[in-house]
Amino acid sequence: MIIICEECGKRYRIDPSKIKGEQARLKCRSCEHIIIVKKPEEKPPEPPSTPEAKVVPEPGPPPESPPPPAEPTPPEEQTPAREERRAPVIPAKRKFALGLRVKMILLFFLIPVFLVAASGYIYLKQIEGLSSMLTEESKTLITKFAERSIVEKARSVAAQVSLYLKAHPELKKQDFNNNKEFKRIAQQKVGNTGYTGLYELPDENNIWRTWVHPNTKIIGIDMAKLRKPLGRNFPGFWRAFTGVRGGKEFSGYYTWMDKDGTFREKFMVGTPVEGTRFIIAATTYMDEFTLPLKRLERRAEEIKARTRNMSIIILVVTLILIGVIVSIYGHTLTGKIKDLTAIADRISVGDLDAEINIKSGDEIGELADAISRMQESIRLSIERLRRRRR
């Protein structure tokens, strides 16, 4: 059975036995017009002719070939044999996949959000690490500078005491703290609240005694008796105090309790006085040197917190702007593509009057112009075919 497309005139050969039911729907390969094919009714077989009606042909020339059809199909419109034997197959619907809008959100929003957030996090961590490193390095440098200053102060006082004792050999150690001139030399200021003092190496009874000190109550006493009043501070103090055993310079830290009951860290240097058994001790609180650094640390923490907050705000605003821009642009782009898809579907079913109202200067505009030209070309082709059929 041969069917002809009503729109473009293309011919197809269909096997009626392949049609299930009373009719079938086919799509033309040329114009994609939907063709409805009805299954032909089967005619009952004709009864055999009677002998009386049988006519014996007379011998003569063979019958002529059948005349050509009244309306032959134009050569350019004839369908290849394979097309006439097989009906066009309508492509199946594509499986569900991610839409263009979802892909745009994924590629231009979620991934940039992750990258920006990761870079912001790394940036903040680097800032915090740099701030901590600078603070620690500054604290180390200031501490070393303070220690060196205290050591130099102890050595300077020890040299001055040595010169004074050589010039005044008659001065007894029991009178050191009462001699104003000697005390002015042996007891000097270190830092804001620190001071220097003079004590002696242990005697034959292994007793350590102090001879110059701001606290007159400990002058000449056995320094080991301070164990009880100093309490838990005594071991650290005693280790730094007796570190000069053997006449060598020694320095160390220990914890000291102030009058208000607070504990603060002190640094003490013991420097031997040349040619004598005396030791110059220089001691002071280390936080006096690091106090400006602590103020700097607090200021750095404030700046770091302010920078972190500003970075977070900028990051959030950036992400919001990216999301809004991607959402608006994606909605506009996918809307145009959906409109063009709908128009293409209407053209595929024969609606050649669908109007394309998409105006754009980019590739979407070029696609709309191409579909419009295709629509006009199909319309002109169908009109030419109809004129030829007429």
Number of C-alpha atoms within 10 A of each C-alpha: 12 11 15 14 20 14 19 21 20 21 19 23 17 17 14 15 9 9 15 10 8 10 12 13 11 16 18 24 15 12 20 18 19 17 16 13 16 14 17 12 8 6 6 6 6 6 6 6 8 7 7 6 7 8 7 6 6 6 6 6 6 6 6 6 6 6 6 7 7 6 7 8 14 9 7 7 12 15 15 10 10 10 16 19 15 12 16 14 10 12 6 6 6 6 5 6 7 8 9 14 18 14 13 18 17 14 13 17 22 16 12 16 20 12 12 16 16 12 12 17 15 12 14 19 13 12 15 17 12 12 17 15 12 14 17 14 12 16 17 13 12 17 16 12 13 20 21 13 14 26 22 15 23 30 21 14 23 27 17 15 23 19 13 16 16 12 10 11 8 8 14 10 17 13 13 18 23 13 14 12 11 19 20 12 15 28 22 16 16 17 16 10 10 18 21 26 25 28 23 20 20 16 10 6 6 9 13 17 20 22 23 29 20 13 7 12 8 16 19 17 14 14 16 12 11 15 14 10 9 14 11 13 17 20 14 15 22 15 15 20 23 14 17 19 13 11 17 11 19 19 20 17 17 19 18 21 15 9 7 6 8 8 12 13 13 20 22 26 28 32 27 27 24 14 9 13 14 24 27 27 32 28 27 23 21 20 15 15 18 17 11 12 17 14 11 14 19 12 12 17 15 12 13 16 14 12 14 19 13 12 16 16 12 13 16 15 12 14 19 14 13 17 18 13 14 19 18 10 14 19 15 13 14 15 13 19 17 12 15 20 13 13 21 20 13 14 21 17 14 17 15 17 12 15 10 15 11 16 12 13 8 8 9 16 14 14 15 22 16 12 18 20 12 15 23 14 12 18 17 12 15 17 14 13 15 14 9 10 12 6
